[in-house]
Amino acid sequence: MSWNDAQAYIAWLNQISGQTYRLLREAERGYATRGSSQSAFWWGDTISTAQANYGGTGTSYNGSLRGEYRQATVPVMSASNS
């Protein structure tokens, strides 16, 4: 879904519901996904390639362990098994 598609949907929803809706800002989304935690991620301050598919062979984030760089999308929940 594109940004424009999302905006069109919100405009339609606002019109038919009589309410006001909008997309979350990045900071709001981050806070909502972390709950009341002050850490970088909901599980803590480090991340590994078992938790996310990213270029884990480069610079580590906040002392995180380095890992595999898959260079492509992978099925959900498959990163920890590879």
Backbone as JSON Lines, residues from 0, in Angstrom:
{"i":0,"aa":"M","n":[0.85,-1.16,0.0],"ca":[0.0,0.0,0.0],"c":[0.89,1.23,0.0]}
{"i":1,"aa":"S","n":[0.58,2.17,-0.83],"ca":[1.38,3.4,-0.91],"c":[0.89,4.42,0.11]}
{"i":2,"aa":"W","n":[1.7,5.44,0.31],"ca":[1.32,6.56,1.19],"c":[0.03,7.21,0.67]}
{"i":3,"aa":"N","n":[-0.05,7.41,-0.64],"ca":[-1.24,8.03,-1.21],"c":[-2.49,7.17,-1.01]}
{"i":4,"aa":"D","n":[-2.33,5.83,-1.13],"ca":[-3.46,4.93,-0.87],"c":[-3.94,5.06,0.57]}
{"i":5,"aa":"A","n":[-2.99,5.09,1.49],"ca":[-3.34,5.23,2.91],"c":[-4.04,6.55,3.18]}
{"i":6,"aa":"Q","n":[-3.55,7.62,2.59],"ca":[-4.18,8.93,2.78],"c":[-5.59,8.96,2.19]}
{"i":7,"aa":"A","n":[-5.77,8.33,1.04],"ca":[-7.1,8.27,0.43],"c":[-8.06,7.47,1.31]}
{"i":8,"aa":"Y","n":[-7.59,6.38,1.88],"ca":[-8.43,5.58,2.78],"c":[-8.82,6.39,4.01]}
{"i":9,"aa":"I","n":[-7.87,7.11,4.58],"ca":[-8.16,7.91,5.77],"c":[-9.16,9.0,5.44]}
{"i":10,"aa":"A","n":[-9.02,9.64,4.29],"ca":[-9.99,10.67,3.88],"c":[-11.38,10.06,3.74]}
{"i":11,"aa":"W","n":[-11.47,8.87,3.14],"ca":[-12.75,8.18,2.99],"c":[-13.32,7.82,4.36]}
{"i":12,"aa":"L","n":[-12.5,7.28,5.24],"ca":[-12.93,6.89,6.58],"c":[-13.43,8.1,7.37]}
{"i":13,"aa":"N","n":[-12.69,9.2,7.3],"ca":[-13.12,10.43,7.97],"c":[-14.49,10.88,7.47]}
{"i":14,"aa":"Q","n":[-14.67,10.81,6.17],"ca":[-15.92,11.27,5.57],"c":[-17.11,10.39,5.99]}
{"i":15,"aa":"I","n":[-16.96,9.08,5.92],"ca":[-18.12,8.22,6.21],"c":[-18.38,8.06,7.7]}
{"i":16,"aa":"S","n":[-17.35,8.25,8.54],"ca":[-17.53,8.05,9.98],"c":[-17.88,9.33,10.72]}
{"i":17,"aa":"G","n":[-17.53,10.47,10.15],"ca":[-17.72,11.73,10.85],"c":[-16.69,11.95,11.95]}
{"i":18,"aa":"Q","n":[-15.72,11.05,12.04],"ca":[-14.62,11.16,13.01],"c":[-13.37,11.63,12.29]}
{"i":19,"aa":"T","n":[-12.32,11.9,13.04],"ca":[-11.05,12.3,12.44],"c":[-10.0,11.24,12.74]}
{"i":20,"aa":"Y","n":[-9.43,10.66,11.68],"ca":[-8.37,9.68,11.79],"c":[-7.16,10.17,11.03]}
{"i":21,"aa":"R","n":[-5.99,9.66,11.41],"ca":[-4.75,10.0,10.72],"c":[-3.75,8.87,10.94]}
{"i":22,"aa":"L","n":[-2.7,8.86,10.15],"ca":[-1.62,7.91,10.37],"c":[-0.78,8.37,11.55]}
{"i":23,"aa":"L","n":[-0.22,7.41,12.27],"ca":[0.68,7.76,13.36],"c":[1.97,8.36,12.83]}
{"i":24,"aa":"R","n":[2.54,9.28,13.59],"ca":[3.88,9.77,13.27],"c":[4.87,8.67,13.67]}
{"i":25,"aa":"E","n":[6.07,8.72,13.13],"ca":[7.07,7.7,13.42],"c":[7.33,7.58,14.92]}
{"i":26,"aa":"A","n":[7.45,8.7,15.61],"ca":[7.7,8.65,17.05],"c":[6.52,8.03,17.8]}
{"i":27,"aa":"E","n":[5.3,8.31,17.36],"ca":[4.12,7.73,18.0],"c":[4.08,6.22,17.78]}
{"i":28,"aa":"R","n":[4.4,5.79,16.57],"ca":[4.41,4.36,16.28],"c":[5.46,3.65,17.11]}
{"i":29,"aa":"G","n":[6.63,4.25,17.2],"ca":[7.7,3.66,18.0],"c":[7.31,3.54,19.47]}
{"i":30,"aa":"Y","n":[6.72,4.58,20.02],"ca":[6.29,4.56,21.41],"c":[5.22,3.5,21.63]}
{"i":31,"aa":"A","n":[4.27,3.42,20.7],"ca":[3.18,2.44,20.84],"c":[3.7,1.02,20.79]}
{"i":32,"aa":"T","n":[4.68,0.74,19.95],"ca":[5.2,-0.62,19.85],"c":[6.09,-0.99,21.03]}
{"i":33,"aa":"R","n":[6.69,0.0,21.68],"ca":[7.53,-0.27,22.84],"c":[6.73,-0.25,24.13]}
{"i":34,"aa":"G","n":[5.5,0.21,24.1],"ca":[4.75,0.38,25.34],"c":[5.37,1.51,26.12]}
{"i":35,"aa":"S","n":[5.52,1.35,27.41],"ca":[6.1,2.41,28.23],"c":[7.61,2.24,28.39]}
{"i":36,"aa":"S","n":[8.19,1.29,27.69],"ca":[9.63,1.03,27.78],"c":[10.42,2.22,27.24]}
{"i":37,"aa":"Q","n":[11.55,2.48,27.84],"ca":[12.45,3.53,27.36],"c":[13.56,2.96,26.48]}
{"i":38,"aa":"S","n":[13.54,1.65,26.23],"ca":[14.58,1.01,25.43],"c":[14.35,1.27,23.95]}
{"i":39,"aa":"A","n":[15.36,0.95,23.15],"ca":[15.28,1.16,21.71],"c":[14.22,0.28,21.05]}
{"i":40,"aa":"F","n":[14.05,-0.93,21.56],"ca":[13.1,-1.89,21.03],"c":[12.26,-2.41,22.18]}
{"i":41,"aa":"W","n":[11.14,-3.03,21.9],"ca":[10.27,-3.49,22.98],"c":[10.95,-4.57,23.82]}
{"i":42,"aa":"W","n":[11.95,-5.28,23.26],"ca":[12.62,-6.35,23.99],"c":[13.9,-5.9,24.66]}
{"i":43,"aa":"G","n":[14.36,-4.69,24.4],"ca":[15.6,-4.18,25.01],"c":[16.34,-3.24,24.1]}
{"i":44,"aa":"D","n":[17.61,-3.05,24.37],"ca":[18.4,-2.07,23.63],"c":[19.31,-2.64,22.55]}
{"i":45,"aa":"T","n":[19.32,-3.96,22.38],"ca":[20.14,-4.56,21.34],"c":[19.26,-5.33,20.37]}
{"i":46,"aa":"I","n":[19.82,-5.66,19.23],"ca":[19.08,-6.41,18.2],"c":[20.03,-7.37,17.5]}
{"i":47,"aa":"S","n":[19.53,-8.5,17.07],"ca":[20.35,-9.46,16.34],"c":[19.64,-9.86,15.06]}
{"i":48,"aa":"T","n":[20.35,-10.54,14.19],"ca":[19.73,-11.0,12.95],"c":[18.79,-12.17,13.19]}
{"i":49,"aa":"A","n":[18.72,-12.68,14.4],"ca":[17.69,-13.66,14.76],"c":[16.36,-12.97,15.05]}
{"i":50,"aa":"Q","n":[16.41,-11.65,15.32],"ca":[15.21,-10.89,15.62],"c":[14.7,-10.07,14.44]}
{"i":51,"aa":"A","n":[15.6,-9.75,13.51],"ca":[15.22,-8.91,12.37],"c":[16.13,-9.23,11.19]}
{"i":52,"aa":"N","n":[15.61,-9.04,10.0],"ca":[16.38,-9.28,8.79],"c":[17.01,-7.96,8.35]}
{"i":53,"aa":"Y","n":[18.28,-7.8,8.66],"ca":[19.02,-6.6,8.28],"c":[20.46,-6.99,8.04]}
{"i":54,"aa":"G","n":[21.25,-6.07,7.53],"ca":[22.66,-6.34,7.24],"c":[23.47,-6.45,8.51]}
{"i":55,"aa":"G","n":[23.43,-7.6,9.15],"ca":[24.06,-7.79,10.45],"c":[25.56,-7.93,10.43]}
{"i":56,"aa":"T","n":[26.19,-7.89,9.26],"ca":[27.65,-8.03,9.2],"c":[28.36,-6.68,9.34]}
{"i":57,"aa":"G","n":[27.61,-5.6,9.28],"ca":[28.21,-4.27,9.38],"c":[28.38,-3.82,10.82]}
{"i":58,"aa":"T","n":[28.33,-2.54,11.03],"ca":[28.46,-1.97,12.36],"c":[27.31,-2.44,13.24]}
{"i":59,"aa":"S","n":[27.64,-2.88,14.44],"ca":[26.59,-3.36,15.34],"c":[25.83,-2.18,15.94]}
{"i":60,"aa":"Y","n":[24.62,-2.44,16.36],"ca":[23.8,-1.41,16.99],"c":[23.9,-1.56,18.5]}
{"i":61,"aa":"N","n":[24.43,-0.56,19.16],"ca":[24.46,-0.51,20.62],"c":[25.1,-1.77,21.23]}
{"i":62,"aa":"G","n":[26.14,-2.27,20.61],"ca":[26.83,-3.45,21.13],"c":[26.18,-4.78,20.77]}
{"i":63,"aa":"S","n":[25.23,-4.75,19.86],"ca":[24.55,-5.99,19.44],"c":[25.53,-6.92,18.74]}
{"i":64,"aa":"L","n":[25.25,-8.21,18.82],"ca":[26.06,-9.19,18.1],"c":[25.85,-9.05,16.61]}
{"i":65,"aa":"R","n":[26.89,-9.29,15.84],"ca":[26.76,-9.28,14.39],"c":[26.19,-10.62,13.95]}
{"i":66,"aa":"G","n":[25.68,-10.66,12.73],"ca":[25.07,-11.89,12.26],"c":[25.05,-11.96,10.75]}
{"i":67,"aa":"E","n":[24.15,-12.73,10.25],"ca":[24.03,-13.0,8.82],"c":[23.44,-11.8,8.07]}
{"i":68,"aa":"Y","n":[23.91,-11.6,6.83],"ca":[23.31,-10.61,5.94],"c":[22.63,-11.39,4.82]}
{"i":69,"aa":"R","n":[21.32,-11.51,4.87],"ca":[20.58,-12.37,3.94],"c":[20.38,-11.75,2.56]}
{"i":70,"aa":"Q","n":[20.45,-10.45,2.44],"ca":[20.35,-9.71,1.18],"c":[19.03,-9.9,0.44]}
{"i":71,"aa":"A","n":[18.01,-10.38,1.13],"ca":[16.7,-10.57,0.5],"c":[15.66,-10.72,1.61]}
{"i":72,"aa":"T","n":[14.41,-10.61,1.23],"ca":[13.35,-10.86,2.21],"c":[13.31,-12.35,2.52]}
{"i":73,"aa":"V","n":[12.8,-12.66,3.7],"ca":[12.69,-14.06,4.14],"c":[11.3,-14.27,4.75]}
{"i":74,"aa":"P","n":[10.81,-15.51,4.79],"ca":[9.52,-15.76,5.4],"c":[9.53,-15.37,6.89]}
{"i":75,"aa":"V","n":[8.39,-14.97,7.4],"ca":[8.25,-14.61,8.8],"c":[8.68,-15.78,9.69]}
{"i":76,"aa":"M","n":[9.37,-15.46,10.77],"ca":[9.86,-16.42,11.76],"c":[10.93,-17.37,11.22]}
{"i":77,"aa":"S","n":[11.52,-17.08,10.07],"ca":[12.55,-17.96,9.54],"c":[13.96,-17.49,9.89]}
{"i":78,"aa":"A","n":[14.13,-16.26,10.29],"ca":[15.47,-15.71,10.55],"c":[16.19,-16.45,11.66]}
{"i":79,"aa":"S","n":[15.48,-16.83,12.7],"ca":[16.14,-17.51,13.82],"c":[16.5,-18.95,13.49]}
{"i":80,"aa":"N","n":[15.98,-19.48,12.39],"ca":[16.26,-20.85,12.02],"c":[17.36,-21.0,10.99]}
{"i":81,"aa":"S","n":[17.9,-19.88,10.51],"ca":[18.9,-20.0,9.44],"c":[20.3,-19.79,9.97]}
